Amino acid sequence: MLRPVINEANVSQPERAVQRRRNDLKSTRFSYADFAKQLAQEPLSTGAIAPSSQLLARQVVQQAALSEAKTVVELGPGTGVFTEQIIKRLSHDASFFAIELNPTFVEATKNRCPTARVYHDAATSLPEYLQKNDRLHADCIVSSLPWTIFDEEEQDQILNAISDSLKPGGVFISIIYLGAKFRSRGRYFISKLPAHFSLVKSTPTVWRNLPPSQVYRCIK
Ligand SMILES: C[S@@+](CC[C@H](N)C(=O)[O-])C[C@H]1O[C@@H](n2cnc3c(N)ncnc32)[C@H](O)[C@@H]1O
């Protein structure tokens, strides 16, 4: 079949801008196949079967109230789906960085969000990176860490690092996959939240995500 010939001169400027943006996205976004490859190579830390959906990302940033925040941290950004939405909503004087364990995902997030600072390290090193960024505390910490792959001791270590790093009144946002509630490690994580935060709330399940997920909003 012959492809229609597009005469560049007949394409309006906004259409060309949209096309350019689409091409940019094609080259900077991690595909489902790339994600599946990471899952096969790093099954013990990837913890998901696909990148998060845009709908879940919007729920996350909505819960995070980012426009007021001066220091925002993301843990386990993966392919940068949340990072992209977070950065769009930060005020001009806010500081942001992310910590990611898998070097391939570090690169994926940097490619997608070239202005983001992404450190290749474990979430437990969060206090060190706050110090490195001349910050005593974070206003908001967003996590898509796969809690059910961490044992109870690891969960306690990460939760301690998060609650110690948040300022009083600071917000911790975490996604929890629906299936996690049926697993003892998922239940352990949810049961520990009230020990660290004065207020714990969750959204209804976001079904348009693989797997379906809830967003937990916790206030220190
Ligand atoms: C469920 S995936 C994140 C999916 C992400 N929202 C996206 O859309 O691509 C969990 C991420 O946490 C990272 N991770 C796992 N353990 C970690 C740890 N201890 N510290 C930092 N990142 C970790 C994984 O490498 C992975 O990128």
The ligand as an SDF file (V2000), in Angstrom:
LIG
                    3D

 27 29  0  0  0  0  0  0  0  0999 V2000
    7.2570   -0.8260   40.7230 C   0  0  0  0  0  0  0  0  0  0  0  0
    8.7290   -0.2610   39.9940 S   0  0  0  0  0  0  0  0  0  0  0  0
    8.4300    1.4510   39.6640 C   0  0  0  0  0  0  0  0  0  0  0  0
    7.5370    1.6790   38.5110 C   0  0  0  0  0  0  0  0  0  0  0  0
    7.4970    3.1200   38.1600 C   0  0  0  0  0  0  0  0  0  0  0  0
    6.4030    3.8070   38.8300 N   0  0  0  0  0  0  0  0  0  0  0  0
    7.2990    3.2630   36.6450 C   0  0  0  0  0  0  0  0  0  0  0  0
    6.2660    3.6840   36.2410 O   0  0  0  0  0  0  0  0  0  0  0  0
    8.1870    2.8880   35.9180 O   0  0  0  0  0  0  0  0  0  0  0  0
    9.7140   -0.1900   41.4640 C   0  0  0  0  0  0  0  0  0  0  0  0
   11.0460    0.5260   41.2990 C   0  0  0  0  0  0  0  0  0  0  0  0
   11.7220    0.5600   42.5640 O   0  0  0  0  0  0  0  0  0  0  0  0
   13.1090    0.2770   42.3410 C   0  0  0  0  0  0  0  0  0  0  0  0
   13.6600   -0.2400   43.6060 N   0  0  0  0  0  0  0  0  0  0  0  0
   13.4990   -1.4680   44.1550 C   0  0  0  0  0  0  0  0  0  0  0  0
   14.1270   -1.5420   45.3410 N   0  0  0  0  0  0  0  0  0  0  0  0
   14.6830   -0.3200   45.5590 C   0  0  0  0  0  0  0  0  0  0  0  0
   15.4490    0.2390   46.6260 C   0  0  0  0  0  0  0  0  0  0  0  0
   15.7580   -0.4730   47.7160 N   0  0  0  0  0  0  0  0  0  0  0  0
   15.8560    1.5210   46.5310 N   0  0  0  0  0  0  0  0  0  0  0  0
   15.5430    2.2780   45.4230 C   0  0  0  0  0  0  0  0  0  0  0  0
   14.8280    1.8040   44.3950 N   0  0  0  0  0  0  0  0  0  0  0  0
   14.3980    0.5190   44.4510 C   0  0  0  0  0  0  0  0  0  0  0  0
   13.0880   -0.7470   41.2210 C   0  0  0  0  0  0  0  0  0  0  0  0
   14.3320   -0.8550   40.5710 O   0  0  0  0  0  0  0  0  0  0  0  0
   11.9890   -0.1820   40.3240 C   0  0  0  0  0  0  0  0  0  0  0  0
   12.4820    0.7770   39.4380 O   0  0  0  0  0  0  0  0  0  0  0  0
  1  2  1  0
  2  3  1  0
  2 10  1  0
  3  4  1  0
  4  5  1  0
  5  6  1  0
  5  7  1  0
  7  8  2  0
  7  9  1  0
 10 11  1  0
 11 12  1  0
 11 26  1  0
 12 13  1  0
 13 14  1  0
 13 24  1  0
 14 15  1  0
 14 23  1  0
 15 16  2  0
 16 17  1  0
 17 18  1  0
 17 23  2  0
 18 19  1  0
 18 20  2  0
 20 21  1  0
 21 22  2  0
 22 23  1  0
 24 25  1  0
 24 26  1  0
 26 27  1  0
M  CHG  2   2   1   9  -1
M  END
$$$$
